[in-house]
Structures are given as C-alpha cells and as structure tokens.
C-alpha cells in the first residue's frame, strides 16, 4: 500500500508519498514566506490563492520524486482541519476529488493529531503512552497520547501561542517574518540572562501557558530603550526572550510527564525546531531519566508526511470521509 498525503492548513502547500511502515518516499513543500513577509504575517486570501496554483504541481512532484504514478496509490490522506478555512478547502477538496475520480479511499486528518504522531516518521520511535508538547505559531498544547487515535489535552495556551509570540517580538524589532528562525539565530550570540523577562507559571499545578505578559514586557523594554535612545542590544533581547519562552515550555512539559507518570516525551510543531528548546529539553529529560523523541527539523514544520502517518491510522480505524465532508477551522483536540 502506498499513501499520498496532502497538507494545506496554512501557508505551505505540501505533498508526500509514504509506505504503511512510514518510510517516506518523497516529501515536497512549497513555501509562501516570500509572499507574506511584506505584510508581517499570513494574509489568508493570498494563501488560499497560492494553494490553488500549487497543489497540483506539488502533488505531481511528490509522485515523480517517489518514482510512482497515481495508479500506484492506494490511499489518499489530507488535512481536514484546523487552520485557515480557505487554505484547508483547497487541499482537502483536491484530495476528495482525486479519490472520487480514482475510486480510492480518502481520510481527513486533524493537523494537531499529525504533529502528535510526527515522531513515528523516525527510525527511533516512541512507544505508547507518551506525553507530547505541540508548539507552533498557532498552537501550544500538552497532550497525553495513549494510542495513534487517542489524545487527551492536558494544557494549552490561554492567549498567544509560543510561535505567535516569536513572530510578534520579531515584528517589534523589525526583524521580518517569520520571526522564530531569525530570533533563534540572533540569540546564539546573546546573553540569555541579560534581561530578566517574566515567566508565567499560572499556578503551581497549572499545565496551561500564557505568553501575552512576556510579549508586553518585551514591548515595554524596547519602548523604554528607544525613548532613552539606548542601544537595543538585539542579541541579548532575543536570547533573553527566547529563554523565557523555552524555560516555561520545558518546565510545563516535565510537570505534565510527572502528572501522567509517562516515561517518554515527544515534541512537535514548528517551534520544536528551535535549537535552544531541543537542547534544554534534551538535557532536562536526560537528568530525569525520561526518553525524549524529537522529529527531524523537516518534520517539525508543516509537512504532508506526518499527515500520511495520522491518515493511515484513520484508515485502519475505518474513518474515511465522504464527498460532502467539510473542512473545519478549530480542532476538537484543542
């Protein structure tokens, strides 16, 4: 069996071909960063229009790189939600139409579930159950994952997602979009202890997150420095801000692991590519005897390979979609 997977939840058009054992034969991603960078964020209408232009070429390229054709495909999986509805409809409708014409089974995948299972794309795979942190531009949540189909949310952000906070701070500093990679790069040369930005704990037993106060604190600091005509010390601001975000992410993840008594931690989502987050979580997990599983960088950001993993499990459970199944903007998992 070969799986063709399609992802179009936000601003990346992606397609992948993989086997049921999750060996990735091809994974193609068409980014829209150049389109949205001038606006400092994603413009939904522009994103959906670009998906319309790219979905067929990206699927064709994924098939070609895998060395297969549509006749070889046995299952089609596509992101059904959450995300930008206009973007979702392009990929999901394309997948349903293709399945209908080719008389193939089609499954709709929850984007969050795909991130929760993205580590299954690696040779070293976690066993169930495990505690998972999904951290991206749109989501920051903790889950107990007991099977490929069973997820219990343990905590989530009450305001900004971590990736959203990175983008907003980058905008304050005129660093462009997306903000996460550039802040991470600048932070390498900065002192994470230079500025003591706040860490929102939200109570002793809370597994929720909040980054709005941190964002406000950074804005206040920048404004004060500019009014006093002082050097912004970009490297130190980036390092100190990043450390404030990462410390909370790691502390809450380990607290969730203690609460579940799980022996494994998994991370996923675009911010899971952040080197400092990966380093600190690796060290803290090692100190506490917890196994950490991190997807390769290419599987942290939005991609279709992880959609194929989640889609295959949906298929095994008999959860196929019909021609009139609709996309959804909000995940029932969050």
PyMOL commands that set and color helices and strands:
alter all, ss='L'
color gray80, all
select helices_A, chain A and resi 33-39+44-66+70-72+85-102+111-121+162-172+179-187+212-227+234-260+270-273+275-287+297-299+305-316
alter helices_A, ss='H'
color red, helices_A
select strands_A, chain A and resi 2-7+13-19+24-30+75-81+105-110+130-135+140-147+150-156+264-268+291-294
alter strands_A, ss='S'
color yellow, strands_A
deselect
rebuild
show_as cartoon
